[in-house]
């Protein structure tokens, strides 16, 4: 979703890092640190899942950085200079007088926090605000929320002088007050009403560990430090592959030598099942022209649109590329989402050797690819393929999350043995409830997401997937 008008104005003026090496100097934000069960950190995670924060990854990073430092005893690092470097990718020597990005975003952050506690966070038992004159977060019980935070002036002085802030980040709990019995009864009735009638999605949003794992996963694909490529399948390649009747290697695909008139002519004669050699040059030329066209299917385009709408996407870093426009260096230096299996996207062949669920090329004239299970576990088959005449119209897909070719980013493979299989894999991937279990099992104690593969099965009518089932799963132990 687009940022607000005020935020758009700030982004257009100050968001681009200064200097060609600014992003290289940016240090990755820590993913863990505060007590995951602490009420303050749980509050922060709930705030970051709110819609107004998911619209801006930088605001989320800003909030996570300053609260993480405060709750882990590193409050001395909560100053404009460090925030500019750690959150916004500025160089060590950036001039705060000329570059006011931290102050601008702090103003927006304070406004978004106020909006959160006025709306979906109105029932929170804690309040979080950032006193003006500094960036140190202050947590207050609800009873103290409308009172200016005590110790604000010492906080400002500590920030300005780069000294350790006051010891108490969270003010002490005020003396317990005894409420009248009538008020207690009214509050009890209100709580019962909320529990009975509140919309389910409101309660679901409180499950912050699940939401946070999803955020970390998508943030590893879409982050401000690297370009993220969305690469849909090549329909022209699929057409040609069916006529030549043999695999097309990545080397031939990159060089362009795979479109051979002789190969197309031989494929046409095999299709006609005749030993005669009629002149098929006109038809062959049309097939060659279709193979040369840059096209993809509507299902892949729909998947690209949905992926580009994910909250973690950084618009200035997102690129949609045709398969023929990709180079090996792109998969070394960028994150990427590759859509389609070997027949439709040859670049996935670079990552197949490390996978358990591997695709073989499809047969000639429309026969689908086969998924090979290299190490079957109990209850799993050795191969998975669509069978002609199958009344259930079964098809299969794979989601694989692996390091990029340099190990400094990630590649997400969305593959199917046909269009319906790829579509099923995409539907599963974009459903947070379906992905929750996979991400939980793939998460490390430090909050990282380990490489994983998921084999999926579904029945299809045309190219529309119905119920999707997990048939196999592999998660890296590293």
WODAHU-V892221 format. One record per pair of residues at least 24 apart in sequence whose ideal C-beta (glycine too) atoms are under 7 Angstrom apart, sorted by the first residue. I is the first residue (numbers start at 1). J is the second residue. Records with the same first field share a line. If there is no record, write none. Layout:
I=J ; J
This chain:
1=55
3=55 ; 56
6=108
7=56 ; 108
10=104 ; 105 ; 108
14=99 ; 100 ; 101 ; 104
15=101
17=88 ; 89 ; 90
18=90 ; 91 ; 94 ; 99
19=91
22=89 ; 90 ; 91
23=89 ; 225
25=91 ; 92
26=89 ; 225
27=85 ; 86
29=61 ; 64 ; 65 ; 86
30=68
31=216 ; 446 ; 447 ; 448
32=446 ; 447
33=68 ; 72
34=68 ; 71 ; 72
38=71
39=126
40=71 ; 126 ; 139 ; 170
41=71
42=208
43=124 ; 126 ; 128
45=208 ; 212
46=206 ; 208
47=116 ; 121
49=205 ; 208 ; 211
50=116 ; 120
52=112 ; 115 ; 116
53=112
54=311
55=311
57=224 ; 312 ; 314
58=87 ; 88 ; 105
59=105 ; 108 ; 109 ; 112
61=87
62=87 ; 105 ; 109
63=109
66=135 ; 137
67=137
70=136 ; 137 ; 169
75=136 ; 164 ; 165 ; 169
76=162 ; 164
78=135 ; 136
79=135 ; 159 ; 162
83=135
89=224
106=130 ; 135
131=155
134=159
135=159
136=165
138=169
139=169 ; 170
140=171
141=173 ; 174
143=174
144=171 ; 174
210=436
213=439 ; 440 ; 443
214=432 ; 435 ; 439
215=312
216=447 ; 449
217=439 ; 449
218=310 ; 312
219=312
220=410 ; 449
221=335 ; 337 ; 410 ; 412
222=310 ; 312 ; 313 ; 314
223=314
224=314 ; 317
226=317 ; 333 ; 334 ; 335 ; 409
227=317 ; 319 ; 334
228=317 ; 318 ; 319 ; 334 ; 335
229=319 ; 321 ; 330 ; 334 ; 336
230=304 ; 307 ; 308 ; 320 ; 337
231=321 ; 323 ; 326 ; 336 ; 337 ; 338 ; 339 ; 345 ; 347
232=296 ; 300 ; 301 ; 304 ; 339
233=296 ; 297 ; 300 ; 339 ; 340 ; 344 ; 345
234=296 ; 323 ; 324 ; 344 ; 345
235=295 ; 296 ; 297
236=290 ; 291 ; 292 ; 293 ; 295
237=291 ; 344
238=343 ; 344
239=287 ; 290 ; 291
240=291
241=343 ; 362
242=364 ; 365 ; 366
243=267 ; 268 ; 287
245=270 ; 364
247=361
248=346
250=346 ; 347 ; 349
253=346
259=288 ; 291 ; 292
261=288
264=288
270=364
271=365
294=322 ; 324
297=419
299=419 ; 422 ; 423 ; 463
300=339 ; 340
303=339 ; 426
306=430
307=337
323=347
331=404 ; 405 ; 411
332=404 ; 405 ; 406
333=406
334=409
335=404 ; 409 ; 410 ; 411
336=404 ; 411
337=412 ; 414
338=411 ; 413
339=414 ; 422
340=415 ; 422
341=369 ; 415 ; 416 ; 417
342=369
343=369
348=413 ; 415
350=405
351=402 ; 411 ; 413
354=402
355=400 ; 453
356=453 ; 474
357=398 ; 453 ; 455 ; 472
359=415
368=417 ; 418
369=417
370=417
371=396 ; 398 ; 417 ; 455
373=472
380=471 ; 472
385=417
386=417 ; 418
392=459
393=459 ; 460 ; 461
394=457 ; 459
395=420 ; 421 ; 424 ; 458 ; 460
396=421 ; 455 ; 456 ; 457
397=421 ; 422 ; 424 ; 425 ; 456
398=425 ; 453 ; 454 ; 455
399=425 ; 428 ; 429 ; 454
400=453
401=451 ; 452
402=451
403=451
419=463
420=460 ; 463 ; 464 ; 465
423=463 ; 465
424=456 ; 458 ; 465 ; 468
425=456
427=465 ; 468
428=456 ; 468
441=475
442=475
450=475 ; 476 ; 478
451=476
452=476
